[in-house]
Amino acid sequence: MSQLGNYVKFFSFILKYYNSSVLKSASDTIVNDTVIDVQENYDRKPQELVEDLKQMGPAYVKLGQLLSTRPDLLPDDYLLALSELQDDVETISFEEIRKIFEEETGARLSKAFQSFDPEPLASASIGQVHRAVLPSGRWVVVKIQRPDIRKKFIDDLDTLREMAALAVKHSKEAKKYDLTTIIEELRIILLNELDYTKEFQNLEHLRYNLRNFPRLIIPEPVQDYSTSRVLTMDYIQGKKITEISPLTKTETDFTPLIDELTESYMQQIIVDGLVHADPHPGNIHVTGDGKMALMDLGMVARFSTTIQEKIMKLLIGMSRKNGDEITDALLEMSEYDSHEADVKSFRKEINRLVMNSTASHAEDMQTGRALIHMNRVAANHFIRIATELNILGKIMLNLDQIIAVLTPKYDLQQAIQKFMDNIVNQKIKQDLNSGNIYSFLLDNKKLAENLPYRLNKISENLANNEFELRINALDEKRVTDGFQKVANRITSGLIIAAMIIGAALLMRIPSSYTIMGYGILPFLFFMIAIGLGLYLIYNILFKDEDLKKRK
């Protein structure tokens, strides 16, 4: 019955938006050759879509947040609205919170904490956060997962997966947008967020990776009171970026803090490969002692070594405002059909985009928006850029917002260029660690063992004039056989033609022995010539085709 309700809910949503100009705009974005910068008037407003997703349930809220990283699917106004999408949910009762904590940890709430605030600090779709104090006096926050939330999410995800598979089977648009991959990506993200042990590990890894950035704070998790449904970590007292007063911004120089934040993200992206993927202003707090805390590590991105190197090239190209370097980096991380994709026009448009981007201050220039724009240009030219670029664009878009609020005159591109030398050195050191060197030595062990013998053999053959170089560029025998075959066919054709003409002339001479009114000898010559001609035609039509297939 609940599954039927999920289907009804889903189809009601689809019926509302199926013929919407929003989706038509997304389709046009892919097909048309020009990028539309000016937003049109749509029959469905961004906030209306946001509210509808909230009504649909938490899984659809997460889907909306995922779609905010897909500039190839939706217009800019919708991307912005979806990136700020937060669900409105009822709070869980304190008794329910106590029950879940005690079932999960096996410890009584009253014994585990010196005090526990029954009023939640925050309440979201997956969990609810409370402030507490450990017996040691350490302030912590405890995140408790909502009861039965896993089942609700999985039911909605199953519905979405079934509907996506059906849509891809019957709709060219759904297949073009690779809808099943989007839903599968959502499933992976949600299942990771539903397991708090993943966030526990993210906190520990990021704390270690960013240990050399003294102005950045990552909450330390508490092992004893953390499970797959409960996460306990340090309570960081600070203000959200958006809550800092104009007077504080005027009186405080946030440049050193932003320098450290920018460099830390360059390191996460290019060196570590583990990135805090949701650094929006609500997740970044400034503390009273002038430090910055990164909150909510449920969503992280992982970049492979190959992608890291390509992103490094891209960011270096952007910092230099070199359109060709940027285009080369984008093409390296893309998939495209050389017959379908217009690479030449793509390169021209990226160069035009870079030349028109003359702003340098954070209040005017948005690196994240530029990356999203590049992704859209690629889609217009039938070039499919790696998903990691969508994630990078979303991360940089959030960083742009933070930097613009705290240091409006900050030159992000110059900062990236300044930090890149240090980041590249770290990357080289990482690549040259003992594990990588050992792997390299193993790969080249056989080459090192066999090289002396092979060099000795080559020099010996050269000395004895026995060195041979074989190039299979042209099969001489095959070409000669082909010419001979053509010559034989021409000769046979001439002989058959002569026999037919000769037979026709002899038929005019009267004879006492006839067949069908013609002399026997010319008639036999004529039939033999016809037979040979038919045999030659058969060989040309069928035997040559068989040879062609064998090739």
N, C-alpha and C positions, 0 to 999 in steps of 0.2 A: 504493500500500500504506500509506504514511504517512497519507494522507487517511482511509483505512478505520480506522486506529488512532485518529484524531481523533474519528471518529463513535462508535466503541465507547466511548471515554473519556467523551465528552459524554453519551451515552445512559445509561451507568452512573451518572453523577452525577444525571441527571434522574430516573431510576427511584428513586433513594434519597430525593430530596427532593420528588417530585411530589405525594405525598399527605401531606407533612409539615405539622404544625400551624403551623409557621413561616409557610409560604405562605398557609395558610388565615387566619392572623391578619392578614397583610398585606392580604388581600382584605377581611376584615371591617373593617379600619381605614378602607378607602375607603367601604364601604357604610353602616356604622352611623352614627348621629347623635351618639354620645358618644365622647369621646377617652379611651382607656384609658391611665391613667398607671401603674397597677400591673402589673408584668410577670407573665405567666402561666407555668406550667411547660410547656415545649415538649419534644416528643419528640426534638428535635435541639438540642444545646447549642451556644452560640456558638462555643466553641473547636473543636468537632467540624467545624463548617462551615469555619472557618479552616484547619484541617489538611487537609480535603478539597480546598480550593482550592489549597493548596500542592502537593498530590499531582498535581493536574490540570496544573500548569505555570505559567510566569510570566505568560502572557496572562490566565489566570484569576485569578491573584493581583491583577493590575491591575484586573480586572473587580470583584473584591471591594472594592478600595480605592475604585473609582468608586461602587459601591453604598452605601458608607458615607456618601455625600452625598445619599442618597435616603430620607428619613424616611417618605415615603409608601409605601415598599415593605417595610420591615423594622422589627421592634421595636427599642427603644432599646438593649437588651443586645447585639444583633447589630450595630447601627451602631457601637457602641463597640469591639467586638472587631475588626470589619473596618477601622476607622480606624487600628488599631494593627498591621494585617497587614503582615508583612515576610516575604519568601520566604527559605527556607534553600537555598542553592545551593553547589555545589562550587567551589573556587577554580580559577582558570586557571593553568596552569604558567607559570613565568617565561619559558621559551623561547617559548611561544605569545604572551605579552605583548610580548616583544622583536620577534617577527616582525610582529605587527600594527602596532606603533608605527612600525617602519622602512618597512613597505609604505605606510602612510598618509602619513607626513610626508616620506619620502625622505631622512631623516637617520639616521645610526647612533646607537643608544642611548648608546654609550660616548662619542661626540663631543658629543651634545646635552646631556648632564648630567655634572656633576662627580661625582655619586654617584646611585644609583638603588636604593632598597630593594626586594629581591626579594620580601619578605613583604608581602602586601597589608594596607592599613589597613582596608579594607572590601570585601565581595564581595556584589553584588546581582544581580538577575535579568538586568539589561541590561548592566552593566559592572562592572569591578573597579578599585579605587583604590589607587595606590601613591604613596609619598612620595619626593621626589627633590630634588636641589640643582642649580640652573643653574650654568654656568661663572662667572657673576657673583657667586655666593654666595647668590642668592635662593632661599628654600625654596618649593617648589611641590608640588602633588599632581597626578598624572596619572591621568585616568580613561580606561580602555581598554574598548571595547565587546567583548562576547563574540563569538567566531566563529560565523557562521551564525545569530545570534540573530534577525536581521531576518526570515529565511525562516521560522523557527519561529513567530514572532509572527504573521506574515501568514497562515500556514497555519491557525493556531488562530482568528484573526479571521475568515477566510473561512468556516470551519466554523460559528462563532457567527452570522455574518450569514445563512448559508443556513438554519440552524435557527430563527433569530429570524423570518425571513420566512415560514417554514413554520408556525411557532407563531401568528403574527399572522393568517395566512390561516384557520386552523382553530380558534383559541381566542379566546374573548371576553376572557378575563383578560389574555392577552398583548397584545391590541389595546388594552385599557383602560390598561395600563401603558406602552403605546407602546414595546414591547421593541426594535423596529428602531432607534428613535432612541437608546436607551441604548447599543446595540452600535455604532452609528455614532459616537456621542460618544466611546466607548472607543477606537475606531479612530483618530480624530483625535488624541486625547491620546497614544496609544502611538506613532504615526508621528512626532509632534513630539519625544517623548522619545528615539526611536531616531536622531534627527538631532541630533548634538551642536552643530552650528552654531547651532541654535535656542537652546540653553542659553547658548552664547557670547554671542549677541545679548541674551538676557535679562539676563545679568550686566552687560553694558555699559550697557544702558538703565536698569536698577535702580540701578547705581552713580551714574549721572548724575542720576536723579530724586531720590535720597536724599542728594545731596551736601551738603545743609544740615543733616544730622543727624550731628554729630561723634561721637556715642557708638555709632553703628551702622556695622558693617563689612560690605562686600560684596566677596568675593574678586575680584581683578583677573585676567582671563584673559590667557594668553600666545598671541598671534596666530600666531607661527612654528610652534608645536607643537600646533596645534588644527585638527582636520578634522571631518568628519561622524561619525567613529568614535573620535576621540581628542580629549580636552579637557584642557588644562593650565591651571592657575590657582594663585593664591596659596595657600600652606599657612597656615591660621589655627590657631594653638595655643590651645586653650581647653577648657573642660569643658562637657559637656551639662548642660542645666538640671537633669535628674534626678540628676546625679552631684555636685551641690554639697552640701557637708556641712551639717548643721543648725547647727553652730557658725558657719559662714560666713554663713548666712542671718540668724542672730541678730545678728552683729556688723556686718553691712553693710546700709546703707540703699539698697535697689535702686529706690526710688521714682523718682528722676530718670531712671534707665535705662528703667523701665517707662513713664514719661511719654513719653519719646522714641519708644519702640517703638509705643505706642498712637497717637500723633500721626502717625507715619510710615505706619501702616496706614490711618488715616483719609485721608491724602493719596493713598496708592496707590489706594484704592478710589474716592474721590470726585473727585480732581483728575486723577491720571495715567491711570487706567483700566487700568494694568498692575500686577498684584498677585502677590506671592509667595503661591501658593495652598496651600502645604503647610508652614505654620509649626509643625509639631508639636515637642514638647520635644527630640526627637533631632536636629532640623535647626537648633536655635537654641543657639549656644555662647556662654558668657561667658568673656572673655579675662582674663589676669592683670592687665591695667591697667584693668579695670572697664568694658570695652566689650562690645558684643553683636554676634555675627556671624550673618548669615542664610546658611544653607548650602542646597545642593541646589536650584538654580533650574530644574530640568528641567520642573517643573509650575508654570505661571503661569496666571492668569485674566485675561481682558480684558473690561472693561465699557464699553459704548457710552455716549455722552454722555447719551442719554435715560435709560438705566438708572441712571447715576450720579446724576442729579437725583432719581430716585425713591428710590434708596437713601439719599440725603441727607435727604429728607423722613422716611423710615422711622427713621433713626438719631436725628434730632432728636425725633421723636415718642416714641421709646423712652427717650431721656435725660430727657424731660419727664414720662414715664409717662402720656402722653395716648393713650387707647385709640382715640379717633375719628381722630386724626392717623395713627396706625399703620394702622388699617383702611383709610383712604383711600389711603395709600401702597401698601399691599398690593394693593388692588383696581386701582390704576393700572398695576401691573406684572403683571396677571393676564389670563387669558382665561376667559370663562365664558358659558354660555347663561343668559340672564335668566329663562327658563322653568324651567330645571333647577336652577340654583344658588339656595341659600337665603342671600341676602346679608344679610338682617335678622338671622338667627340667627348668621351668621358674625360680624357686628359685635358682637352681644351677647357671644359667646364670647371674642372678642379683648379686649373691655373687662373681662370677668370675669378673664381671664388676667392682664391688666395690674394690676388691683386686688389680686389675690392675690399678686403679685410685690412684696413689701415689702422684701426683702433688698437691701442696698446694698454689702456687702463681697464681694470676689472669692471668698472661701472659701465663701460661701453662695449667691451669685447667678451664673448662667451665661447670658450674653447669647446665646452660640451655641446653647445648648439651647433658649432661649426662641424663637429664630428657627426652629429645627427644629420646635418644637412648633407654632408658627404655621403652618408649611407643612403640617403634618399636619391641623390644624383646617381649613385651606382645602380640602385633599383630601376631608375628610369632608363638606364642603358643596358638592362638585363645582365647586370653583374651582381652576383650574390656574395656579399661580404660576410666574413665569419661572424658568428653570434657574439664573440668576444668584443667586437667593435661596438655593438649596441650597448653592452654592459659598460665598456669604457666611456662611451658618450654619456650614459646616465651618471656615472661616478663623477666625471668632469663637470657635468651640468650642475650637480649638487655642490661641488667645490666652488664653482663660479659664484653661486649664490652666497655661500659663506664668506668668500673673499670680498665680494662686492659690498656686503653688509659691514664687515669689520675694517677693511682697508680699500676704499673705493678707487684709490690711485695706484693700487698695486699692479705691477706689470707681470702677469703670470707667465707669458711667453719668455720674457727675459729670465725669470726665476727658473723656469724649466731648463733653459740653456745653461744657466749658471750651475745648477745642480747635476746636470747630465754627465759632466766629466767624472764626478765622484761616483755617480750611479753606475756608469760604464765600468769604472775600475772595480767596483764591488761585484759586478756581473762577471768580469774576467776572473777575479779571485774565486768566485763560486764555481765557475766552469773548470778552474784549475785545482779544485780540491782533490784530496787523495783518492776519493772514490771514483771521480771522473777520470783521473790519470790512470788508475788501475784498469778501468774499463777500456780506455784507449790502448793501453799496453796489451791487453788480452786480444783486442781486435786486430792488432798489428803483429802479434807474436809469430804467426805463420809466415807473414811477409818477411819479417826480420830473419827467420830461420832459413828460408829458401832463397833469399836475395843473393847471397855470395855465390851459390852454385849456379844460379841462372845467369848472373853477370859473367861468370867464368865460361859458361857454355856459349854465350853470345860472342864473347871475344875470341874463343877458339874457332868457332864457325867463320868469323870474319877473317881470321888469320889463314884458314885453309880454303878460303874462297868458297865456302859452302853455305853462306848465309842466304836465305831465301825470304822474300817478302811476297806474300800472296794476297792479292786484292780481288775480291769477288764482285767487283763492280759490274763486269760484263762477262756473260757466258759465251765465249767465242764459238764453241762447238755448236751451241744452240742457234746462234746467228747464222753460221755457215749452213747448217741443216735447213734452216728456214729459207735461205736464198736458193738452195738446191731444190727444195720442194716447189718454190714458185716457178723456177725454170722448167722443172718437169711438167708442172701443170700447163704452162704456156705451150710447151712442145707437144704434149698430148692433145691439147685443144686444136692446135694447127693440124696435126695428123688426122684427127677425127673430122675436122672441117674439110680437109682434102678428100677423105674417103667419101663423105656425103656428096661433095661436088662431083667427084669422079663417077660415083654410082649414078647420079642424076644424068650425067652426060651419056653413060653407057646405056641407060634405059631408053634413049632415043634411037638406038641401033636395033633394027628388027632381029628377032631370034626365033628359031623353030621350037625351042624349049622355053616355055613361059610359066610364070606363076602370077595369077591375077592380072594377066595381060602384059607383064613385064618379063624381060629376060631373067633366067635363073641367076646368072653370075652377078649382074648389077643389083638384083634384088637382095642377094645374100650380103654383098658388100654394104648395101644401104642399111640392112637390119643390124649388122655387126657394128657399124658406125653409130647407129642410134643407141644400141646397148652400151657401147663404151662411153658415149656422151652422158647417158643417164647415170652410169656408174660414177663418172667424174663429178657430176652435179651432186650426187648423194654424198660423196666424200667431202666436197666443199661445204655442204650444208650441215652435215651431222658429225663427221669425223673431226673437223677442225674445232667445232664447238666442244666436243669431248676433251680435246687437247687443252682447250682454253680453261675448262673446269679443273683439269688436273693441275694446271699451273697455280 
